[in-house]
Amino acid sequence: QVQLVESGGDSVQAGGSLRLSCAASGNTYTKNCMGWFRQAPGKARELVSTITSDGNTKYIDSVKGRFTISQDNAKNTVYLQMNSLKPEDTAMYYCAAGTWILGCNRYWGQGTQVTVSS
């Protein structure tokens, strides 16, 4: 099992920035990918960004150029730097981990709320 603990969610105004963190512990050797998903009220959970152990990244189109995913492998921690936030970025953000080929979502954190006001 892998345990994931997120932090960094907050309420900000549009145009602001936040940095989410997710620390992994446990059997971290079972994962080769970590990422962020989000779920807004009444909507399905969606992938935001993922990063593999060797640094390959993926983003959904709506956050490209605004969000940056990074990792500190020594700390088993992944970050999501979110700039130029928009009200439509408001959601519960979940950290996930797993294997790249299976969608990077075998393990989940408890979520951290991001609220962007206009």
Backbone hydrogen bonds in HBPLUS format (Angstrom, degrees):
<---DONOR---> <-ACCEPTOR-->    atom                        ^
c    i                          cat <-CA-CA->   ^        H-A-AA   ^      H-
h    n   atom  resd res      DA  || num        DHA   H-A  angle D-A-AA Bond
n    s   type  num  typ     dist DA aas  dist angle  dist       angle   num
A0027-ASN N   A0001-GLN O   2.80 MM  26  5.50 161.0  1.83 164.1 158.2     1
A0003-GLN N   A0025-SER O   2.85 MM  22  5.19 161.5  1.89 141.4 147.4     2
A0025-SER N   A0003-GLN O   2.90 MM  22  5.19 145.5  2.02 145.0 152.9     3
A0005-VAL N   A0023-ALA O   3.04 MM  18  5.31 152.6  2.11 140.5 149.2     4
A0023-ALA N   A0005-VAL O   2.97 MM  18  5.31 159.2  2.02 144.1 143.6     5
A0007-SER N   A0021-SER O   2.89 MM  14  5.26 138.2  2.07 147.8 149.6     6
A0021-SER N   A0007-SER O   2.87 MM  14  5.26 163.7  1.90 148.4 151.2     7
A0115-THR N   A0010-ASP O   3.01 MM 105  6.33 166.1  2.03 150.0 151.8     8
A0012-VAL N   A0115-THR O   2.83 MM 103  6.30 159.3  1.88 166.3 172.4     9
A0117-SER N   A0012-VAL O   2.89 MM 105  6.34 159.4  1.94 153.9 159.6    10
A0016-GLY N   A0013-GLN O   2.96 MM   3  5.65 151.4  2.05 144.8 147.8    11
A0014-ALA N   A0117-SER O   2.69 MM 103  5.67 140.2  1.85 175.3 164.6    12
A0015-GLY N   A0085-LEU O   2.71 MM  70  4.88 163.9  1.74 141.5 147.3    13
A0085-LEU N   A0016-GLY O   3.07 MM  69  5.48 174.7  2.07 154.4 154.5    14
A0018-LEU N   A0082-MET O   2.89 MM  64  5.21 151.1  1.98 143.6 153.1    15
A0082-MET N   A0018-LEU O   2.75 MM  64  5.21 170.7  1.75 178.4 175.0    16
A0020-LEU N   A0080-LEU O   2.92 MM  60  4.98 163.0  1.95 140.1 139.6    17
A0080-LEU N   A0020-LEU O   2.89 MM  60  4.98 149.9  1.98 137.1 140.8    18
A0022-CYS N   A0078-VAL O   2.86 MM  56  5.26 132.3  2.09 155.3 165.5    19
A0078-VAL N   A0022-CYS O   2.92 MM  56  5.26 154.2  1.99 145.9 152.1    20
A0024-ALA N   A0076-ASN O   2.81 MM  52  5.37 164.8  1.84 160.5 165.8    21
A0028-THR N   A0026-GLY O   2.84 MM   2  5.53 137.7  2.02 104.5  91.8    22
A0030-THR N   A0027-ASN O   3.06 MM   3  5.96 169.1  2.07 124.8 128.3    23
A0031-LYS N   A0028-THR O   3.21 MM   3  5.72 169.9  2.22 116.9 119.0    24
A0032-ASN N   A0098-GLY O   2.85 MM  66  6.22 156.2  1.90 150.5 153.4    25
A0053-SER N   A0032-ASN O   2.92 MM  21  5.11 143.0  2.05 136.1 132.1    26
A0033-CYS N   A0098-GLY O   3.11 MM  65  5.47 126.1  2.41 156.8 152.2    27
A0098-GLY N   A0033-CYS O   3.04 MM  65  5.47 155.8  2.10 149.0 149.8    28
A0034-MET N   A0051-ILE O   2.97 MM  17  5.57 162.7  2.00 156.8 161.1    29
A0051-ILE N   A0034-MET O   2.81 MM  17  5.57 154.7  1.87 168.5 176.4    30
A0035-GLY N   A0096-ALA O   2.88 MM  61  5.22 153.2  1.95 146.2 145.4    31
A0096-ALA N   A0035-GLY O   2.88 MM  61  5.22 153.9  1.94 143.9 144.5    32
A0036-TRP N   A0049-SER O   2.77 MM  13  5.37 159.0  1.81 160.1 166.1    33
A0048-VAL N   A0036-TRP O   2.81 MM  12  5.47 158.8  1.85 151.6 150.4    34
A0049-SER N   A0036-TRP O   3.20 MM  13  5.37 159.4  2.24 141.3 145.3    35
A0037-PHE N   A0094-TYR O   2.81 MM  57  5.10 162.0  1.84 152.3 158.6    36
A0094-TYR N   A0037-PHE O   2.74 MM  57  5.10 160.5  1.78 140.7 147.6    37
A0038-ARG N   A0046-GLU O   2.85 MM   8  5.47 153.2  1.92 150.5 159.4    38
A0046-GLU N   A0038-ARG O   2.80 MM   8  5.47 162.4  1.83 156.7 161.1    39
A0039-GLN N   A0092-MET O   2.89 MM  53  5.29 147.8  1.99 142.7 153.3    40
A0092-MET N   A0039-GLN O   2.98 MM  53  5.29 172.9  1.99 137.5 136.1    41
A0043-LYS N   A0040-ALA O   3.00 MM   3  5.38 156.8  2.06 140.4 138.1    42
A0060-ILE N   A0048-VAL O   3.01 MM  12  5.47 143.2  2.14 150.5 148.3    43
A0050-THR N   A0058-LYS O   3.01 MM   8  5.25 147.3  2.12 134.0 142.4    44
A0058-LYS N   A0050-THR O   2.99 MM   8  5.25 141.7  2.14 147.2 148.1    45
A0052-THR N   A0056-ASN O   2.87 MM   4  5.21 151.7  1.95 142.3 151.7    46
A0055-GLY N   A0052-THR O   2.90 MM   3  5.11 162.4  1.93 113.2 115.9    47
A0063-VAL N   A0060-ILE O   3.19 MM   3  5.92 163.2  2.22 120.7 125.5    48
A0064-LYS N   A0061-ASP O   3.30 MM   3  5.33 150.6  2.40 101.9 110.2    49
A0066-ARG N   A0063-VAL O   2.94 MM   3  5.36 160.2  1.98 133.9 137.8    50
A0067-PHE N   A0063-VAL O   2.98 MM   4  5.55 160.9  2.01 163.7 161.4    51
A0083-ASN N   A0066-ARG O   2.99 MM  17  5.09 157.8  2.04 133.4 140.0    52
A0068-THR N   A0081-GLN O   2.82 MM  13  5.06 150.1  1.91 142.9 152.3    53
A0081-GLN N   A0068-THR O   2.82 MM  13  5.06 162.7  1.85 158.1 153.7    54
A0070-SER N   A0079-TYR O   3.11 MM   9  5.23 155.7  2.17 134.6 138.5    55
A0079-TYR N   A0070-SER O   2.81 MM   9  5.23 165.9  1.83 145.6 148.1    56
A0072-ASP N   A0077-THR O   2.81 MM   5  5.31 161.1  1.85 159.6 164.0    57
A0075-LYS N   A0072-ASP O   3.00 MM   3  5.43 134.4  2.21 108.7 120.6    58
A0076-ASN N   A0072-ASP O   2.91 MM   4  5.95 110.3  2.41 140.8 159.1    59
A0077-THR N   A0072-ASP O   3.23 MM   5  5.31 167.2  2.25 137.2 139.8    60
A0076-ASN N   A0073-ASN O   3.18 MM   3  4.74 150.4  2.27  91.2 100.2    61
A0089-ASP N   A0086-LYS O   2.86 MM   3  5.39 163.3  1.89 119.2 124.5    62
A0090-THR N   A0087-PRO O   3.02 MM   3  5.60 164.7  2.04 117.9 122.2    63
A0091-ALA N   A0114-VAL O   2.95 MM  23  5.54 148.8  2.05 148.8 158.7    64
A0114-VAL N   A0091-ALA O   2.94 MM  23  5.54 167.0  1.96 161.5 165.8    65
A0093-TYR N   A0112-THR O   2.86 MM  19  5.27 172.7  1.86 146.3 146.1    66
A0112-THR N   A0093-TYR O   2.84 MM  19  5.27 145.7  1.96 140.1 151.2    67
A0109-GLY N   A0095-CYS O   2.92 MM  14  5.21 147.4  2.03 154.5 151.9    68
A0097-ALA N   A0107-TYR O   3.04 MM  10  5.15 146.7  2.16 134.0 138.1    69
A0106-ARG N   A0097-ALA O   2.91 MM   9  5.93 122.7  2.24 128.1 143.1    70
A0107-TYR N   A0097-ALA O   2.88 MM  10  5.15 166.9  1.89 157.1 158.7    71
A0102-LEU N   A0099-THR O   3.12 MM   3  5.47 139.2  2.29 105.8 116.9    72
A0104-CYS N   A0099-THR O   2.90 MM   5  4.89 153.3  1.98 148.3 139.6    73
A0103-GLY N   A0100-TRP O   3.17 MM   3  5.38 166.6  2.18 112.3 113.5    74
